[in-house]
Amino acid sequence: MSEERVDGEIERRLAGLRERFPERFTQPQWQEIREDLEQLAKAAATLRRRPLGNADEPDFIFVP
């Protein structure tokens, strides 16, 4: 995913949060939320670079 596309996605998510919670967070908290979204976007981009086959299993399987 291109850097420009990632930035657009972060902006759209922030806009949605600001619309739902317009007065819930302070400006420093909004900056923290932006940084968290940026970290998540970077992690997602890293995962997307890893090719997976149809038969690849998860790293672990939960068995209750």
PDB file with one MODEL, atoms N, CA, C and O in Angstrom:
MODEL        1
ATOM      1  N   MET A   1       0.861  -1.170   0.000  1.00  0.00           N
ATOM      2  CA  MET A   1       0.000   0.000   0.000  1.00  0.00           C
ATOM      3  C   MET A   1       0.903   1.228   0.000  1.00  0.00           C
ATOM      4  O   MET A   1       1.869   1.296   0.759  1.00  0.00           O
ATOM      5  N   SER A   2       0.592   2.172  -0.833  1.00  0.00           N
ATOM      6  CA  SER A   2       1.440   3.354  -0.939  1.00  0.00           C
ATOM      7  C   SER A   2       1.299   4.239   0.298  1.00  0.00           C
ATOM      8  O   SER A   2       0.292   4.203   1.005  1.00  0.00           O
ATOM      9  N   GLU A   3       2.330   5.022   0.530  1.00  0.00           N
ATOM     10  CA  GLU A   3       2.349   5.939   1.686  1.00  0.00           C
ATOM     11  C   GLU A   3       1.167   6.908   1.632  1.00  0.00           C
ATOM     12  O   GLU A   3       0.546   7.210   2.651  1.00  0.00           O
ATOM     13  N   GLU A   4       0.870   7.390   0.418  1.00  0.00           N
ATOM     14  CA  GLU A   4      -0.235   8.330   0.237  1.00  0.00           C
ATOM     15  C   GLU A   4      -1.576   7.673   0.587  1.00  0.00           C
ATOM     16  O   GLU A   4      -2.441   8.290   1.209  1.00  0.00           O
ATOM     17  N   ARG A   5      -1.724   6.437   0.183  1.00  0.00           N
ATOM     18  CA  ARG A   5      -2.964   5.703   0.464  1.00  0.00           C
ATOM     19  C   ARG A   5      -3.110   5.434   1.958  1.00  0.00           C
ATOM     20  O   ARG A   5      -4.210   5.523   2.504  1.00  0.00           O
ATOM     21  N   VAL A   6      -2.003   5.106   2.616  1.00  0.00           N
ATOM     22  CA  VAL A   6      -2.022   4.870   4.066  1.00  0.00           C
ATOM     23  C   VAL A   6      -2.405   6.151   4.790  1.00  0.00           C
ATOM     24  O   VAL A   6      -3.226   6.126   5.706  1.00  0.00           O
ATOM     25  N   ASP A   7      -1.812   7.279   4.382  1.00  0.00           N
ATOM     26  CA  ASP A   7      -2.144   8.563   5.007  1.00  0.00           C
ATOM     27  C   ASP A   7      -3.617   8.887   4.838  1.00  0.00           C
ATOM     28  O   ASP A   7      -4.255   9.383   5.767  1.00  0.00           O
ATOM     29  N   GLY A   8      -4.165   8.610   3.660  1.00  0.00           N
ATOM     30  CA  GLY A   8      -5.578   8.849   3.416  1.00  0.00           C
ATOM     31  C   GLY A   8      -6.456   7.986   4.306  1.00  0.00           C
ATOM     32  O   GLY A   8      -7.474   8.451   4.820  1.00  0.00           O
ATOM     33  N   GLU A   9      -6.067   6.736   4.486  1.00  0.00           N
ATOM     34  CA  GLU A   9      -6.823   5.830   5.353  1.00  0.00           C
ATOM     35  C   GLU A   9      -6.796   6.316   6.802  1.00  0.00           C
ATOM     36  O   GLU A   9      -7.818   6.282   7.488  1.00  0.00           O
ATOM     37  N   ILE A  10      -5.650   6.760   7.260  1.00  0.00           N
ATOM     38  CA  ILE A  10      -5.532   7.281   8.626  1.00  0.00           C
ATOM     39  C   ILE A  10      -6.420   8.514   8.790  1.00  0.00           C
ATOM     40  O   ILE A  10      -7.119   8.652   9.793  1.00  0.00           O
ATOM     41  N   GLU A  11      -6.389   9.401   7.811  1.00  0.00           N
ATOM     42  CA  GLU A  11      -7.220  10.611   7.877  1.00  0.00           C
ATOM     43  C   GLU A  11      -8.711  10.262   7.905  1.00  0.00           C
ATOM     44  O   GLU A  11      -9.477  10.872   8.651  1.00  0.00           O
ATOM     45  N   ARG A  12      -9.121   9.290   7.101  1.00  0.00           N
ATOM     46  CA  ARG A  12     -10.534   8.885   7.092  1.00  0.00           C
ATOM     47  C   ARG A  12     -10.948   8.291   8.428  1.00  0.00           C
ATOM     48  O   ARG A  12     -12.039   8.570   8.925  1.00  0.00           O
ATOM     49  N   ARG A  13     -10.093   7.485   9.002  1.00  0.00           N
ATOM     50  CA  ARG A  13     -10.410   6.896  10.305  1.00  0.00           C
ATOM     51  C   ARG A  13     -10.485   7.968  11.395  1.00  0.00           C
ATOM     52  O   ARG A  13     -11.384   7.940  12.236  1.00  0.00           O
ATOM     53  N   LEU A  14      -9.543   8.907  11.378  1.00  0.00           N
ATOM     54  CA  LEU A  14      -9.577  10.000  12.349  1.00  0.00           C
ATOM     55  C   LEU A  14     -10.833  10.853  12.183  1.00  0.00           C
ATOM     56  O   LEU A  14     -11.453  11.255  13.168  1.00  0.00           O
ATOM     57  N   ALA A  15     -11.202  11.124  10.938  1.00  0.00           N
ATOM     58  CA  ALA A  15     -12.400  11.924  10.682  1.00  0.00           C
ATOM     59  C   ALA A  15     -13.640  11.211  11.227  1.00  0.00           C
ATOM     60  O   ALA A  15     -14.523  11.844  11.805  1.00  0.00           O
ATOM     61  N   GLY A  16     -13.698   9.907  11.041  1.00  0.00           N
ATOM     62  CA  GLY A  16     -14.826   9.141  11.565  1.00  0.00           C
ATOM     63  C   GLY A  16     -14.881   9.175  13.085  1.00  0.00           C
ATOM     64  O   GLY A  16     -15.954   9.302  13.674  1.00  0.00           O
ATOM     65  N   LEU A  17     -13.726   9.061  13.709  1.00  0.00           N
ATOM     66  CA  LEU A  17     -13.678   9.127  15.177  1.00  0.00           C
ATOM     67  C   LEU A  17     -14.060  10.518  15.680  1.00  0.00           C
ATOM     68  O   LEU A  17     -14.792  10.651  16.660  1.00  0.00           O
ATOM     69  N   ARG A  18     -13.560  11.550  15.003  1.00  0.00           N
ATOM     70  CA  ARG A  18     -13.898  12.926  15.415  1.00  0.00           C
ATOM     71  C   ARG A  18     -15.392  13.197  15.255  1.00  0.00           C
ATOM     72  O   ARG A  18     -15.982  13.944  16.035  1.00  0.00           O
ATOM     73  N   GLU A  19     -15.994  12.588  14.242  1.00  0.00           N
ATOM     74  CA  GLU A  19     -17.426  12.764  14.040  1.00  0.00           C
ATOM     75  C   GLU A  19     -18.233  12.068  15.142  1.00  0.00           C
ATOM     76  O   GLU A  19     -19.233  12.600  15.623  1.00  0.00           O
ATOM     77  N   ARG A  20     -17.785  10.878  15.530  1.00  0.00           N
ATOM     78  CA  ARG A  20     -18.498  10.130  16.569  1.00  0.00           C
ATOM     79  C   ARG A  20     -18.243  10.672  17.965  1.00  0.00           C
ATOM     80  O   ARG A  20     -19.139  10.668  18.809  1.00  0.00           O
ATOM     81  N   PHE A  21     -17.026  11.138  18.213  1.00  0.00           N
ATOM     82  CA  PHE A  21     -16.632  11.591  19.548  1.00  0.00           C
ATOM     83  C   PHE A  21     -16.017  12.985  19.473  1.00  0.00           C
ATOM     84  O   PHE A  21     -14.830  13.143  19.756  1.00  0.00           O
ATOM     85  N   PRO A  22     -16.794  13.996  19.100  1.00  0.00           N
ATOM     86  CA  PRO A  22     -16.217  15.318  18.831  1.00  0.00           C
ATOM     87  C   PRO A  22     -15.560  15.996  20.034  1.00  0.00           C
ATOM     88  O   PRO A  22     -14.613  16.762  19.857  1.00  0.00           O
ATOM     89  N   GLU A  23     -16.032  15.736  21.235  1.00  0.00           N
ATOM     90  CA  GLU A  23     -15.481  16.447  22.390  1.00  0.00           C
ATOM     91  C   GLU A  23     -14.906  15.511  23.450  1.00  0.00           C
ATOM     92  O   GLU A  23     -14.647  15.934  24.577  1.00  0.00           O
ATOM     93  N   ARG A  24     -14.711  14.264  23.100  1.00  0.00           N
ATOM     94  CA  ARG A  24     -14.261  13.294  24.089  1.00  0.00           C
ATOM     95  C   ARG A  24     -12.761  13.377  24.372  1.00  0.00           C
ATOM     96  O   ARG A  24     -12.333  13.109  25.494  1.00  0.00           O
ATOM     97  N   PHE A  25     -11.957  13.745  23.367  1.00  0.00           N
ATOM     98  CA  PHE A  25     -10.507  13.711  23.519  1.00  0.00           C
ATOM     99  C   PHE A  25      -9.905  15.106  23.409  1.00  0.00           C
ATOM    100  O   PHE A  25     -10.431  15.980  22.720  1.00  0.00           O
ATOM    101  N   THR A  26      -8.786  15.289  24.106  1.00  0.00           N
ATOM    102  CA  THR A  26      -8.038  16.542  23.997  1.00  0.00           C
ATOM    103  C   THR A  26      -7.139  16.460  22.760  1.00  0.00           C
ATOM    104  O   THR A  26      -6.984  15.393  22.167  1.00  0.00           O
ATOM    105  N   GLN A  27      -6.550  17.591  22.379  1.00  0.00           N
ATOM    106  CA  GLN A  27      -5.675  17.600  21.210  1.00  0.00           C
ATOM    107  C   GLN A  27      -4.482  16.650  21.379  1.00  0.00           C
ATOM    108  O   GLN A  27      -4.149  15.937  20.433  1.00  0.00           O
ATOM    109  N   PRO A  28      -3.828  16.612  22.544  1.00  0.00           N
ATOM    110  CA  PRO A  28      -2.733  15.637  22.702  1.00  0.00           C
ATOM    111  C   PRO A  28      -3.223  14.189  22.585  1.00  0.00           C
ATOM    112  O   PRO A  28      -2.496  13.329  22.087  1.00  0.00           O
ATOM    113  N   GLN A  29      -4.440  13.917  23.036  1.00  0.00           N
ATOM    114  CA  GLN A  29      -4.983  12.568  22.900  1.00  0.00           C
ATOM    115  C   GLN A  29      -5.257  12.226  21.436  1.00  0.00           C
ATOM    116  O   GLN A  29      -5.037  11.093  21.009  1.00  0.00           O
ATOM    117  N   TRP A  30      -5.739  13.212  20.665  1.00  0.00           N
ATOM    118  CA  TRP A  30      -5.953  12.984  19.236  1.00  0.00           C
ATOM    119  C   TRP A  30      -4.623  12.688  18.550  1.00  0.00           C
ATOM    120  O   TRP A  30      -4.564  11.855  17.646  1.00  0.00           O
ATOM    121  N   GLN A  31      -3.567  13.358  18.969  1.00  0.00           N
ATOM    122  CA  GLN A  31      -2.249  13.103  18.390  1.00  0.00           C
ATOM    123  C   GLN A  31      -1.789  11.688  18.724  1.00  0.00           C
ATOM    124  O   GLN A  31      -1.191  11.010  17.889  1.00  0.00           O
ATOM    125  N   GLU A  32      -2.068  11.250  19.937  1.00  0.00           N
ATOM    126  CA  GLU A  32      -1.720   9.890  20.342  1.00  0.00           C
ATOM    127  C   GLU A  32      -2.493   8.858  19.523  1.00  0.00           C
ATOM    128  O   GLU A  32      -1.946   7.829  19.127  1.00  0.00           O
ATOM    129  N   ILE A  33      -3.761   9.144  19.277  1.00  0.00           N
ATOM    130  CA  ILE A  33      -4.593   8.250  18.466  1.00  0.00           C
ATOM    131  C   ILE A  33      -4.026   8.173  17.050  1.00  0.00           C
ATOM    132  O   ILE A  33      -3.958   7.093  16.463  1.00  0.00           O
ATOM    133  N   ARG A  34      -3.615   9.333  16.498  1.00  0.00           N
ATOM    134  CA  ARG A  34      -3.022   9.347  15.155  1.00  0.00           C
ATOM    135  C   ARG A  34      -1.755   8.486  15.124  1.00  0.00           C
ATOM    136  O   ARG A  34      -1.555   7.711  14.189  1.00  0.00           O
ATOM    137  N   GLU A  35      -0.910   8.620  16.133  1.00  0.00           N
ATOM    138  CA  GLU A  35       0.320   7.827  16.185  1.00  0.00           C
ATOM    139  C   GLU A  35       0.012   6.336  16.280  1.00  0.00           C
ATOM    140  O   GLU A  35       0.680   5.519  15.645  1.00  0.00           O
ATOM    141  N   ASP A  36      -0.992   5.986  17.067  1.00  0.00           N
ATOM    142  CA  ASP A  36      -1.399   4.579  17.173  1.00  0.00           C
ATOM    143  C   ASP A  36      -1.876   4.051  15.820  1.00  0.00           C
ATOM    144  O   ASP A  36      -1.520   2.942  15.422  1.00  0.00           O
ATOM    145  N   LEU A  37      -2.679   4.843  15.118  1.00  0.00           N
ATOM    146  CA  LEU A  37      -3.164   4.429  13.801  1.00  0.00           C
ATOM    147  C   LEU A  37      -2.009   4.272  12.821  1.00  0.00           C
ATOM    148  O   LEU A  37      -2.012   3.354  12.000  1.00  0.00           O
ATOM    149  N   GLU A  38      -1.025   5.158  12.900  1.00  0.00           N
ATOM    150  CA  GLU A  38       0.142   5.053  12.025  1.00  0.00           C
ATOM    151  C   GLU A  38       0.917   3.765  12.304  1.00  0.00           C
ATOM    152  O   GLU A  38       1.356   3.093  11.370  1.00  0.00           O
ATOM    153  N   GLN A  39       1.084   3.420  13.569  1.00  0.00           N
ATOM    154  CA  GLN A  39       1.769   2.180  13.921  1.00  0.00           C
ATOM    155  C   GLN A  39       1.006   0.960  13.418  1.00  0.00           C
ATOM    156  O   GLN A  39       1.606   0.018  12.902  1.00  0.00           O
ATOM    157  N   LEU A  40      -0.315   0.979  13.569  1.00  0.00           N
ATOM    158  CA  LEU A  40      -1.137  -0.129  13.077  1.00  0.00           C
ATOM    159  C   LEU A  40      -1.041  -0.254  11.556  1.00  0.00           C
ATOM    160  O   LEU A  40      -0.977  -1.361  11.022  1.00  0.00           O
ATOM    161  N   ALA A  41      -1.031   0.877  10.871  1.00  0.00           N
ATOM    162  CA  ALA A  41      -0.926   0.856   9.412  1.00  0.00           C
ATOM    163  C   ALA A  41       0.420   0.279   8.978  1.00  0.00           C
ATOM    164  O   ALA A  41       0.483  -0.488   8.017  1.00  0.00           O
ATOM    165  N   LYS A  42       1.494   0.640   9.679  1.00  0.00           N
ATOM    166  CA  LYS A  42       2.819   0.097   9.356  1.00  0.00           C
ATOM    167  C   LYS A  42       2.865  -1.406   9.604  1.00  0.00           C
ATOM    168  O   LYS A  42       3.428  -2.150   8.801  1.00  0.00           O
ATOM    169  N   ALA A  43       2.279  -1.855  10.708  1.00  0.00           N
ATOM    170  CA  ALA A  43       2.246  -3.289  11.007  1.00  0.00           C
ATOM    171  C   ALA A  43       1.443  -4.041   9.949  1.00  0.00           C
ATOM    172  O   ALA A  43       1.840  -5.124   9.520  1.00  0.00           O
ATOM    173  N   ALA A  44       0.324  -3.472   9.531  1.00  0.00           N
ATOM    174  CA  ALA A  44      -0.502  -4.112   8.507  1.00  0.00           C
ATOM    175  C   ALA A  44       0.253  -4.197   7.185  1.00  0.00           C
ATOM    176  O   ALA A  44       0.174  -5.210   6.491  1.00  0.00           O
ATOM    177  N   ALA A  45       0.988  -3.134   6.828  1.00  0.00           N
ATOM    178  CA  ALA A  45       1.767  -3.140   5.593  1.00  0.00           C
ATOM    179  C   ALA A  45       2.845  -4.220   5.644  1.00  0.00           C
ATOM    180  O   ALA A  45       3.102  -4.888   4.642  1.00  0.00           O
ATOM    181  N   THR A  46       3.470  -4.392   6.794  1.00  0.00           N
ATOM    182  CA  THR A  46       4.478  -5.434   6.959  1.00  0.00           C
ATOM    183  C   THR A  46       3.855  -6.815   6.766  1.00  0.00           C
ATOM    184  O   THR A  46       4.437  -7.672   6.102  1.00  0.00           O
ATOM    185  N   LEU A  47       2.691  -7.027   7.336  1.00  0.00           N
ATOM    186  CA  LEU A  47       2.013  -8.314   7.185  1.00  0.00           C
ATOM    187  C   LEU A  47       1.606  -8.568   5.735  1.00  0.00           C
ATOM    188  O   LEU A  47       1.680  -9.702   5.263  1.00  0.00           O
ATOM    189  N   ARG A  48       1.182  -7.534   5.033  1.00  0.00           N
ATOM    190  CA  ARG A  48       0.769  -7.700   3.640  1.00  0.00           C
ATOM    191  C   ARG A  48       1.932  -8.098   2.734  1.00  0.00           C
ATOM    192  O   ARG A  48       1.722  -8.730   1.699  1.00  0.00           O
ATOM    193  N   ARG A  49       3.152  -7.734   3.113  1.00  0.00           N
ATOM    194  CA  ARG A  49       4.321  -8.081   2.298  1.00  0.00           C
ATOM    195  C   ARG A  49       4.669  -9.561   2.407  1.00  0.00           C
ATOM    196  O   ARG A  49       5.412 -10.081   1.575  1.00  0.00           O
ATOM    197  N   ARG A  50       4.154 -10.230   3.397  1.00  0.00           N
ATOM    198  CA  ARG A  50       4.462 -11.645   3.607  1.00  0.00           C
ATOM    199  C   ARG A  50       3.471 -12.496   2.813  1.00  0.00           C
ATOM    200  O   ARG A  50       2.287 -12.538   3.148  1.00  0.00           O
ATOM    201  N   PRO A  51       3.942 -13.175   1.764  1.00  0.00           N
ATOM    202  CA  PRO A  51       3.021 -13.975   0.961  1.00  0.00           C
ATOM    203  C   PRO A  51       2.550 -15.217   1.726  1.00  0.00           C
ATOM    204  O   PRO A  51       3.333 -15.879   2.407  1.00  0.00           O
ATOM    205  N   LEU A  52       1.285 -15.507   1.601  1.00  0.00           N
ATOM    206  CA  LEU A  52       0.707 -16.695   2.220  1.00  0.00           C
ATOM    207  C   LEU A  52       0.040 -17.547   1.155  1.00  0.00           C
ATOM    208  O   LEU A  52      -0.584 -17.040   0.223  1.00  0.00           O
ATOM    209  N   GLY A  53       0.186 -18.836   1.313  1.00  0.00           N
ATOM    210  CA  GLY A  53      -0.508 -19.767   0.427  1.00  0.00           C
ATOM    211  C   GLY A  53      -1.854 -20.142   1.026  1.00  0.00           C
ATOM    212  O   GLY A  53      -2.115 -19.882   2.201  1.00  0.00           O
ATOM    213  N   ASN A  54      -2.695 -20.746   0.223  1.00  0.00           N
ATOM    214  CA  ASN A  54      -4.022 -21.123   0.681  1.00  0.00           C
ATOM    215  C   ASN A  54      -3.958 -22.134   1.828  1.00  0.00           C
ATOM    216  O   ASN A  54      -4.846 -22.149   2.681  1.00  0.00           O
ATOM    217  N   ALA A  55      -2.936 -22.968   1.862  1.00  0.00           N
ATOM    218  CA  ALA A  55      -2.847 -24.013   2.876  1.00  0.00           C
ATOM    219  C   ALA A  55      -2.054 -23.594   4.111  1.00  0.00           C
ATOM    220  O   ALA A  55      -1.875 -24.406   5.019  1.00  0.00           O
ATOM    221  N   ASP A  56      -1.574 -22.353   4.174  1.00  0.00           N
ATOM    222  CA  ASP A  56      -0.811 -21.900   5.333  1.00  0.00           C
ATOM    223  C   ASP A  56      -1.706 -21.827   6.567  1.00  0.00           C
ATOM    224  O   ASP A  56      -2.808 -21.278   6.534  1.00  0.00           O
ATOM    225  N   GLU A  57      -1.199 -22.395   7.646  1.00  0.00           N
ATOM    226  CA  GLU A  57      -1.918 -22.393   8.920  1.00  0.00           C
ATOM    227  C   GLU A  57      -1.543 -21.157   9.727  1.00  0.00           C
ATOM    228  O   GLU A  57      -0.512 -20.535   9.471  1.00  0.00           O
ATOM    229  N   PRO A  58      -2.380 -20.798  10.703  1.00  0.00           N
ATOM    230  CA  PRO A  58      -2.003 -19.701  11.607  1.00  0.00           C
ATOM    231  C   PRO A  58      -0.754 -20.082  12.400  1.00  0.00           C
ATOM    232  O   PRO A  58      -0.392 -21.255  12.488  1.00  0.00           O
ATOM    233  N   ASP A  59      -0.108 -19.072  12.971  1.00  0.00           N
ATOM    234  CA  ASP A  59       1.089 -19.313  13.761  1.00  0.00           C
ATOM    235  C   ASP A  59       0.799 -20.227  14.944  1.00  0.00           C
ATOM    236  O   ASP A  59       1.633 -21.054  15.314  1.00  0.00           O
ATOM    237  N   PHE A  60      -0.361 -20.082  15.527  1.00  0.00           N
ATOM    238  CA  PHE A  60      -0.769 -20.966  16.622  1.00  0.00           C
ATOM    239  C   PHE A  60      -2.247 -21.280  16.461  1.00  0.00           C
ATOM    240  O   PHE A  60      -2.988 -20.533  15.822  1.00  0.00           O
ATOM    241  N   ILE A  61      -2.652 -22.361  17.032  1.00  0.00           N
ATOM    242  CA  ILE A  61      -4.051 -22.764  16.980  1.00  0.00           C
ATOM    243  C   ILE A  61      -4.534 -22.886  18.425  1.00  0.00           C
ATOM    244  O   ILE A  61      -3.942 -23.617  19.219  1.00  0.00           O
ATOM    245  N   PHE A  62      -5.597 -22.178  18.761  1.00  0.00           N
ATOM    246  CA  PHE A  62      -6.149 -22.206  20.107  1.00  0.00           C
ATOM    247  C   PHE A  62      -7.029 -23.441  20.271  1.00  0.00           C
ATOM    248  O   PHE A  62      -7.965 -23.663  19.504  1.00  0.00           O
ATOM    249  N   VAL A  63      -6.712 -24.230  21.275  1.00  0.00           N
ATOM    250  CA  VAL A  63      -7.540 -25.393  21.587  1.00  0.00           C
ATOM    251  C   VAL A  63      -7.961 -25.249  23.038  1.00  0.00           C
ATOM    252  O   VAL A  63      -7.124 -25.320  23.938  1.00  0.00           O
ATOM    253  N   PRO A  64      -9.269 -25.044  23.279  1.00  0.00           N
ATOM    254  CA  PRO A  64      -9.720 -24.856  24.661  1.00  0.00           C
ATOM    255  C   PRO A  64      -9.626 -26.144  25.474  1.00  0.00           C
ATOM    256  O   PRO A  64      -9.968 -26.154  26.657  1.00  0.00           O
TER     257      PRO A  64
ENDMDL
END
